Amino acid sequence: MSSGTERVRLAVYHGFARTGRAPSVPELAALTGLALDEVRQELHALHGSHDVVLNPQDNDQVVMAHPFASVPLGFSVMGATTLWWGGCAWDSFAIPHLLQDEPDVLVATRCPACDTPHAWVIGRDAPPQRGTQVAHFLTPMHRAWDDVVHTCANQRLFCSTDCVDTWLRRTAQERGYVMDLGTLWRLARDWYTGRLEPGYTRRDPDSAFAYFAEVGLHGSFWGLPD
C-alpha cells in the first residue's frame, strides 16, 4: 500500500472512530495534504483492496469502512459521546474491541421478523448474558464481497431461531448460518485488531479460516469442515 493510500485509509478510519461519520473528500484532502483528485484515486484503490466500500452512484461517498458504516443497516452503536451506524451484527459487536477509549457501547437493533427492539451493553471483558437471541448470517463468506452491502445488511440479530425461520419463510431465503451471542462476540473480538494502526493488512484466507475455527465456527459457510 502506497504512503498516500495509507494516509487516506487512516484518515477515513480515524474520522469514523472520532465522529461516527465518513470524512468527505475535501476533509480527507485537508487531513492528508493530498489534492482532491489524489484522494479520489486513493479511495478507489482502497475500494479495490476491500479496505473501504464506495457508493457506486457517488464514488466520493464512503459507505463502509468495516466495522463502521455511513448508512443505517439495522444497528446503532452508542458510545460515551459518539453514535455510530454498525454495518452488521458482527461489526456492531466489534466496535468496542477496536476503540480502546470506549470500554463498552450500547448496541441497539430490531428483530427483522417481528420488529421487537433489542439492546445490549457490549464490552471487551465478556459476551452479553446468554439469552434466546441469535445472529443469522445469510451470505456464505466466499460470496461476501459479491455485494458486501447486501451481505452486511443481512447479518442480523433475531429474538430466537423461531424468528429466523419466520423471516426466512417470509422472504423466501435459504437458511445461512445461526450462532448464539457468545459466538458472535468471540467472532467480533479480534477480527479488526490493528485496523486503526499504520501498516494494517487484511487477513489472508488461511489466517481468516484459522480465526473462524478458533472462535467456534464450522462448516462450508465459513470455508471450514463440518
N, C-alpha and C positions, 0 to 999 in steps of 0.2 A: 504494500500500500504506500503510495507516494506521501510526502510530507503534507502536501496540500489536501489530499483526500483525508488523511488522518486528522488534520486540523478541523475540517468540516465535520467529520464524524464526531469528534469530541464536542464540538460546539453544539451540534444537534442534541446529543445525549445529555450534556450538562444543561442545555436550555430546557429540555423536557423535565429533567430532575428538579431544577430550581423553580420553574414556573408552572409546570403542568401542561405546557403547550409547546408546539414546534416553533423554533425561530423561523422567521421569514428569510427569503433570500437576501434582502438588504441588511437584515440583522446579522446574518451569517457573514456577509461581506465585511461588516464593521468589526465583528468578533475575530475574524481570521486574517484581515488585511488583504483578502483576495478581491479581484474585480467581480462584478455580478456574473459575467459570463463564465468566469473560472469557477465560481461557486456552483453554478448550474452544471457545469461539466463534472465537478467532483460529486455532486448529488447523483448524477446519472451513474457514475462509477460505483457509488455506494449502493444504489438500487440494484445494479448488476451483480454485486457481490452479496446481496441479501442482507446488507447492514442497515438499510432503510427501505421503506416502501413508499414510492411516489404515487400521487394521484394520476391515473392515466389521462384524465381530462385536463389536468393542470400540473405539469411537472415541477412547478415551483412549490407545490404543497407536499410536505412530508406527512403521509397518512399514519405511518407506524415507524417506530424505532424501538423494537421489542426490548423491554416489556411495556413501552409507552405507546399510546395512540392519541391522535389528534381528533378523532371522531368517536362518537359513542358506539360501542359494540357490546353493550349489555352490562357493563360493570363500571361502578365508580369506586375510586380508592381515595380515602381521605386521610391525609397525614395531619400533623400538628397545625400547619398553616397552609397547606397546598392540597388542591384537588386534582387528581389525575383521572383520565379515562384508562381503565385497564383494557388491554387488547383482547383478553380472553380470560378464562378461569386460571389457566397456567400463569399468564403474565400478571394478573392481579395479585395472586399469591406470591409472586416473585418480587414485587416492588420493595417490600420492607427488607428483604435479604440483600438487595442491591444498594439501597440507600441507607448508609450506616448512621445517618443523623435521625432516622425515623425508627425508633425501637419497635413500633407497631403501627398498623394502619387499620382503618375500618373499611372492609370490602363489602359492598352492597350490590345486590342484583335481584332479579325476579325469576321465578321458575318459568321457563318457556312454555310449559304445558298448562299450568293453572294460574300463573301470574302471582303466586304467593311471594311476598317480599322476604328476602333473607339477608342477614348481615352477620359478619364475623369480625372479631378483632384478630388480625393475623400478625404474629410477631416472629422473631427469629429463634426463640428458645424451644418451642414445642408446637405441634399441629393443633388446630382447634379441637375441642372436645368432640368425641365421636357421636354422630347422630345418624339419622336416616338419609341425610342429603348425600348426593353422589355427583360426580362430574361425568359428563358424557362427551367424548371427542368423536366427531363424525368422520373426519377425513384421515386415512392412514398416513403415516409420516412420509412415506415415499411419494405421496401426492400433495404434500402440504403446500409446496410452492407453486403448484399449478395455478391456484388462485388463493394467495395467502390471506387476503382479507376475508374471503368466504370461509377458509379453514378456521381462522381465529374467531369469526362470528359464530361458529358452530362448536366451539369448545365452551360448553355452558354448564351451569350448576342447576340441578333439579332437586325437588323435595325428596324423591325416592326413585327406585328403579321402576315403580309403577308409573310415575310421571314420565320417565324416559320412554316407556312403552307407549303411553298415550300420545306423546309428541311424535314418535316415530310413525304410528298409525295415521295420525292426522296429516303429517307431512309426506307420507309415502316414502320415507327414507329407510335405508338398511341400518341396522344397529352397527355402531362403531365400537368404541371401547369405553367401558364403565369402570370407574375407580372410586374408592372412598376418599374422604377429605385428607386423611393422613397420607395416603399415597400421593395425592395432588400436592400437598405441602412439601413432601420429600422431593418430588419432581421439580418443584419451583425453587427449592432452597439454594442450589449451587449452579443451576443451569446458566445463569448470566454472570457468574462471578468474574470480575475483572472488566466488565464491559464499559465502565466509566474511566478506565485507566488507559494511558498511552500504550500502544503496541498490542492491544487486544486482538486476538484472532478467533474466528468462529471454530467450533469443534469440527473435526473431520468425522466422516461416517463411523469409523471404528470406535473413536472415543465417545461419540454420541450413543452408539449401541451399548457400549460398556456402562455408560451412565444410566441409561434406561434400565438395564438389568440390575444395577446396583440399588436402584430405588424401588425395585419390586415389580417392574412391568414385565410383560411376557407376550409372546405371540407375534404373528406376522404383521399385525398392525404397527408394531414398533421395529420390525425387521429382526425379530428375535425368535428363538424356538418357542413352541407352545409349552 
